[in-house]
């Protein structure tokens, strides 16, 4: 069953990036346009998961044309090189079957092929508030076991897409521990952190050496992800979750730490340097 769950997860995520034609030649189908990946929900049998795509994966777009074709541009993060890579574009056709049902073609599932697995799936697509919700439901049978499957993929209208507020370069300005301000040297205040759209960041820190000279420390690199509700995941900093808010060209980062049973609250304020 674990092998089947993994297969279905890969199979359905790939399937979710595809779609759709309108019988009415005078009114373009609502699907026509460019859409950007936002969220994925997968339910396989009794197990379900809300999958939050990485910032790199959120660069994935699918564009539907009035002539019944589409083009999909996928992105995948490479952990070895810490880069967001564009994959080979996918082209296919779509047809609106009515009642929110769409016929999909043009996807090669050979990478996910497991002999003996069969799928009976249906695709429905609905629209609202500049979003497209794609629901793929049905059953998959593997090694004599039939499993009910539901996958929901949310896309946003690419024309209404707004880059994350965190993107850009920020300079360290203030720090508070348990609501008490820390006295920062001019050297420490030269620290910067830059967030990139692809979901990576670069942090440059500085400190005084024994000769009281301000020297650069090794550059830190990592990844970030917007979890929603002002919560962010930032790798390599030893904290599971950060609260990040923005106002007046400033970014406030808040988190808590616990050491030897003692909990401390931390707040750091950064000033925007570039967009």
C-alpha positions as CSV (number, residue, x, y, z in Angstrom):
1,X,0.0,0.0,0.0
2,X,2.9,2.4,0.7
3,X,4.3,1.8,-2.8
4,X,0.8,2.4,-4.2
5,X,0.4,5.7,-2.3
6,X,3.8,6.9,-3.5
7,X,2.9,6.0,-7.1
8,X,-0.4,7.7,-6.9
9,X,1.1,10.9,-5.4
10,X,3.5,11.2,-8.3
11,X,1.0,10.2,-10.9
12,X,-1.7,12.6,-9.7
13,X,0.6,15.6,-9.2
14,X,1.7,15.2,-12.8
15,X,-1.9,14.7,-13.9
16,X,-3.0,17.8,-12.0
17,X,-1.0,20.0,-14.3
18,X,-3.3,19.4,-17.4
19,X,-6.6,20.4,-19.0
20,X,-9.7,21.8,-21.7
21,X,-12.7,23.5,-25.3
22,X,-15.9,25.3,-25.5
23,X,-18.8,24.4,-27.8
24,X,-19.7,28.1,-27.9
25,X,-17.3,29.7,-30.4
26,X,-18.5,33.2,-29.5
27,X,-17.6,33.1,-25.8
28,X,-14.1,32.0,-24.8
29,X,-14.0,29.2,-22.2
30,X,-13.1,30.4,-18.7
31,X,-10.1,28.2,-18.8
32,X,-8.5,30.2,-21.6
33,X,-5.5,32.2,-20.2
34,X,-2.4,31.6,-18.1
35,X,-2.6,30.1,-14.7
36,X,0.0,29.7,-11.9
37,X,0.2,26.8,-9.5
38,X,-0.9,27.6,-5.9
39,X,-1.9,24.6,-3.8
40,X,-2.4,20.8,-4.0
41,X,-4.6,18.5,-1.9
42,X,-4.4,14.7,-2.3
43,X,-6.7,12.1,-0.8
44,X,-5.9,8.5,-1.4
45,X,-8.2,6.1,0.4
46,X,-8.4,7.3,4.0
47,X,-5.1,9.2,3.8
48,X,-5.1,12.8,2.8
49,X,-2.5,15.6,2.6
50,X,-2.5,19.3,1.9
51,X,0.7,19.7,-0.1
52,X,2.1,23.2,-0.1
53,X,4.3,23.6,-3.2
54,X,7.7,25.1,-2.8
55,X,8.3,28.6,-4.1
56,X,10.1,27.1,-7.0
57,X,7.2,24.8,-7.8
58,X,4.9,27.8,-7.6
59,X,6.6,29.2,-10.7
60,X,4.8,26.4,-12.6
61,X,2.3,27.8,-15.1
62,X,-0.2,26.3,-17.6
63,X,-1.6,28.4,-20.4
64,X,-4.7,27.4,-22.3
65,X,-5.4,28.7,-25.8
66,X,-8.7,29.2,-27.6
67,X,-7.6,26.7,-30.3
68,X,-7.9,23.8,-27.8
69,X,-4.2,23.5,-27.0
70,X,-2.2,24.3,-23.9
71,X,1.4,24.7,-22.8
72,X,2.7,23.9,-19.4
73,X,6.0,25.1,-17.9
74,X,7.1,23.2,-14.8
75,X,9.9,24.0,-12.4
76,X,11.7,21.7,-10.0
77,X,14.2,22.5,-7.2
78,X,17.6,20.9,-7.4
79,X,18.9,20.4,-3.8
80,X,22.4,19.7,-5.0
81,X,22.9,23.0,-6.8
82,X,20.3,25.0,-4.7
83,X,18.7,26.2,-7.9
84,X,15.2,26.2,-9.4
85,X,15.3,24.5,-12.8
86,X,12.8,24.9,-15.7
87,X,11.8,21.5,-17.0
88,X,11.0,20.6,-20.6
89,X,7.7,22.3,-21.6
90,X,4.6,20.1,-22.0
91,X,2.1,20.6,-24.8
92,X,-1.3,19.1,-25.2
93,X,-4.9,19.5,-26.1
94,X,-8.0,20.2,-24.0
95,X,-11.8,19.9,-24.6
96,X,-14.7,21.1,-22.5
97,X,-17.2,18.3,-22.2
98,X,-19.8,20.3,-20.4
99,X,-21.0,20.2,-16.8
100,X,-17.5,21.4,-15.7
101,X,-15.9,18.2,-17.1
102,X,-12.8,18.4,-19.3
103,X,-10.9,15.9,-21.4
104,X,-7.2,16.1,-21.1
105,X,-4.4,14.9,-23.3
106,X,-0.7,15.4,-24.0
107,X,0.9,14.1,-20.7
108,X,3.4,11.3,-20.8
109,X,3.0,9.1,-17.7
110,X,5.8,6.7,-18.6
111,X,7.9,7.9,-15.7
112,X,5.1,6.7,-13.3
113,X,4.1,3.5,-15.1
114,X,3.7,0.5,-12.8
115,X,2.7,-2.7,-14.6
116,X,-0.8,-3.8,-13.5
117,X,-2.0,-0.4,-12.4
118,X,-5.1,1.0,-14.0
119,X,-6.9,4.3,-13.4
120,X,-10.5,5.4,-14.0
121,X,-10.4,9.1,-13.4
122,X,-12.6,12.1,-14.1
123,X,-11.6,15.8,-14.3
124,X,-13.8,18.7,-13.2
125,X,-12.7,22.3,-13.3
126,X,-14.5,25.3,-11.7
127,X,-13.6,29.0,-11.5
128,X,-14.0,31.8,-9.0
129,X,-12.2,34.8,-7.5
130,X,-9.4,34.7,-10.1
131,X,-8.8,31.0,-9.3
132,X,-9.1,27.8,-11.1
133,X,-9.9,24.6,-9.1
134,X,-9.1,21.4,-10.8
135,X,-10.6,18.2,-9.2
136,X,-9.5,14.8,-10.4
137,X,-11.4,11.9,-8.8
138,X,-12.0,8.2,-9.4
139,X,-10.3,5.0,-8.6
140,X,-6.9,3.4,-9.2
141,X,-6.4,-0.4,-9.1
142,X,-3.0,-1.9,-8.3
143,X,-2.1,-5.5,-7.4
144,X,-5.8,-6.3,-7.0
145,X,-6.5,-3.4,-4.6
146,X,-8.9,-0.6,-5.7
147,X,-8.4,2.8,-4.0
148,X,-10.6,5.9,-4.2
149,X,-8.6,8.9,-5.2
150,X,-9.3,12.7,-5.0
151,X,-6.9,15.4,-6.0
152,X,-7.6,19.1,-5.9
153,X,-5.2,21.6,-7.5
154,X,-5.7,25.3,-7.1
155,X,-4.3,27.7,-9.7
156,X,-4.4,31.5,-9.6
157,X,-4.8,33.8,-12.6
158,X,-1.3,34.7,-13.7
159,X,-2.4,38.3,-14.5
160,X,-3.4,38.8,-10.9
161,X,-0.3,37.2,-9.5
162,X,1.6,39.5,-7.0
163,X,5.2,38.5,-6.0
164,X,5.7,37.7,-2.3
165,X,6.5,40.7,-0.1
166,X,9.6,38.9,1.2
167,X,11.3,39.0,-2.2
168,X,14.2,41.5,-2.3
169,X,17.2,42.5,-0.3
170,X,16.9,43.5,3.4
171,X,19.3,45.1,5.8
172,X,19.4,44.2,9.5
173,X,18.3,47.2,11.7
174,X,17.0,46.2,15.1
175,X,16.8,43.1,17.3
176,X,14.7,42.4,20.4
177,X,15.0,39.4,22.9
178,X,12.0,39.0,25.3
179,X,10.9,42.6,24.2
180,X,14.3,44.1,25.3
181,X,16.2,45.8,22.5
182,X,19.7,44.4,21.8
183,X,22.5,47.0,21.3
184,X,23.8,46.3,17.8
185,X,27.1,47.5,16.5
186,X,27.4,49.3,13.2
187,X,29.2,46.3,11.9
188,X,26.4,43.8,12.7
189,X,23.9,46.2,11.1
190,X,25.6,45.7,7.7
191,X,24.2,42.2,7.6
192,X,21.8,41.6,4.7
193,X,19.5,38.9,3.6
194,X,18.2,38.6,0.1
195,X,15.2,36.5,-0.9
196,X,14.7,35.3,-4.5
197,X,11.5,34.4,-6.3
198,X,12.7,30.9,-6.9
199,X,12.5,30.1,-3.2
200,X,16.2,30.6,-2.2
201,X,17.9,33.2,-0.1
202,X,21.4,34.5,0.5
203,X,22.5,35.9,3.9
204,X,25.7,38.0,4.4
205,X,26.8,38.5,8.0
206,X,29.5,40.6,9.5
207,X,31.3,40.7,12.9
208,X,34.2,42.4,14.6
209,X,37.5,40.4,14.9
210,X,40.0,40.7,17.7
211,X,41.4,43.8,16.1
212,X,37.9,45.3,16.1
213,X,37.8,45.2,12.3
214,X,34.4,44.5,10.7
215,X,34.9,41.3,8.6
216,X,32.5,39.3,6.5
217,X,31.5,35.9,7.7
218,X,30.8,32.9,5.4
219,X,27.8,33.5,3.2
220,X,24.7,31.4,4.1
221,X,22.4,30.0,1.5
222,X,19.1,28.2,1.9
223,X,15.5,28.0,0.9
224,X,12.2,29.7,2.0
225,X,8.5,29.0,1.6
226,X,5.4,31.0,2.4
227,X,3.2,28.8,4.5
228,X,0.3,31.3,4.7
229,X,-1.1,33.4,7.5
230,X,2.2,35.3,7.9
231,X,4.1,32.1,8.6
232,X,7.3,31.3,6.7
233,X,9.7,28.3,6.6
234,X,13.3,29.4,6.2
235,X,15.9,26.6,6.1
236,X,19.3,26.6,7.8
237,X,18.4,28.9,10.7
238,X,17.5,26.3,13.3
239,X,13.9,27.4,13.7
240,X,10.9,25.5,12.3
241,X,8.7,28.5,11.6
242,X,8.9,32.3,11.5
243,X,6.2,34.9,11.7
244,X,7.0,37.6,9.0
245,X,5.1,40.8,8.6
246,X,5.6,43.9,6.4
247,X,4.9,47.6,6.9
248,X,6.5,50.9,5.8
249,X,9.3,49.3,3.9
250,X,10.3,47.2,6.9
251,X,10.2,43.5,7.5
252,X,9.6,42.1,11.0
253,X,10.7,38.6,11.7
254,X,9.5,36.9,14.9
255,X,10.2,33.5,16.4
256,X,10.7,31.6,19.7
257,X,13.6,29.4,20.9
258,X,13.8,27.0,23.8
259,X,17.1,26.1,25.4
260,X,17.4,24.0,28.6
261,X,13.7,24.5,29.3
262,X,13.9,28.3,28.9
263,X,11.8,29.9,26.1
264,X,12.8,33.2,24.6
265,X,11.0,35.4,22.1
266,X,13.0,37.0,19.3
267,X,12.2,39.9,17.0
268,X,14.4,41.2,14.2
269,X,13.5,44.2,12.0
270,X,15.0,44.7,8.5
271,X,14.8,47.6,6.2
272,X,14.2,47.1,2.4
273,X,17.3,47.8,0.3
274,X,16.1,46.7,-3.1
275,X,13.1,45.1,-4.7
